[in-house]
Amino acid sequence: MPRQVDYESRRRRIAEAVCLLADEHGPEGVSMRDVAARAQVSLGAVQRCFRSKEEMLLFAVDHVGERITERVRARLASSPARSAAALGHAADEIALLREEHRAEARIWLAFVAQAAVSEPLAGPLRTSYAALQDLFVRLVAEAAGSGSPDEGAAPPDPRREARALLALADGLTTHVLMGHLTAQEAEEVLHTHLTGLWERLRATP
């Protein structure tokens, strides 16, 4: 009887190889033949999983996004419900500032750079950013609901605050990778912004 192939497991294995090669050479330097060698599978196996290099890269982008999302979910599960702490934990994970996430940050930014000249890559990345923004909108709204705003004060706009926080977290990733800021300095910038946000929300950090 022919051996059953776990295609999803193989696709994830290939995606990991794509990420490693994208980290070394950028997405444009990734070939299906090199991916096959790095994943220790045949070229035919890669071609059976993905019809083209573009399809393979798109899957790898989603793969990285899913890993980050899973960590965010895990941090949120351990955070107090409807709290400003949950918002801070999510922002910390998305910024990818910790040393163990440095390679992941390089890979993500390599895909972002390639997306600037590749609409097929840009589409999924826009979808990922939209999902992260929606998450921040929900967390800001929940944190605002748990606070005690001053009487007569206009409540912060969750969407505007979410956009600012996502842009900051995303920008800090680049600043740390380029060496403009240390990870500790970036954490301080993020903490300062969150403290100001907590004050606007009248929530307790």
Buried (B, 14 or more C-beta within 10 A) or exposed (E): EEEEEEEEEBBBBBBBBBBBBBBBEBBBEBBBEBBBBBBEBEBEBBEEBBEEBEEBBBBBBBBBBEBBBEBBEEBBEEBEEBBBBBBBBBBBBBBBBBEEBBEBBBBBBBBBBBBEEBEEBBEBBEEBBEEBBEBBBBBBBBBBEBBEBEEEEEEBEBBEBBBBBBEBBBBBBBBBBEEEBEBEBBBEBBBEBBEEBBEBBBBEB
